[in-house]
């Protein structure tokens, strides 16, 4: 009688740990949702070295607001986006961008690698979650 009861209790304990460890932070798309303030930009690997640059943002920083269905850059109108793994597809100003992203705690890093025809630059934007 005690063996089935102990087995059931053990099963429920394991199930409880599994369920409690699964939350929206496990979904990279859900981790994007919020308002993000730009902290820095680093541009490297440009074909023309004069375009390589880095800056820290201390005022007039770009804000990005991401909802379940749209992304808004500053005061621009919202645009839709799609997420596939750690790649986000955004159509902005007639351009389709496919940057990769990584969310770690309250930090969002977006990396855009441009083709050789576009200058070959790699742009890495770092944002801090503000809301």
Buried (B, 14 or more C-beta within 10 A) or exposed (E): EEEEEEEEEEEEEEEEEEEEEEEEEEEBBBBBBBBBBBBBBBBBBBEEEEBEEEEEBEEEBEBBBBEEEEBBBEEEEEEEBEBEEEEBEBEEEEEEBEBBBEBEEEEBBBBBBBEEEEEBBBBBBBBBBEE
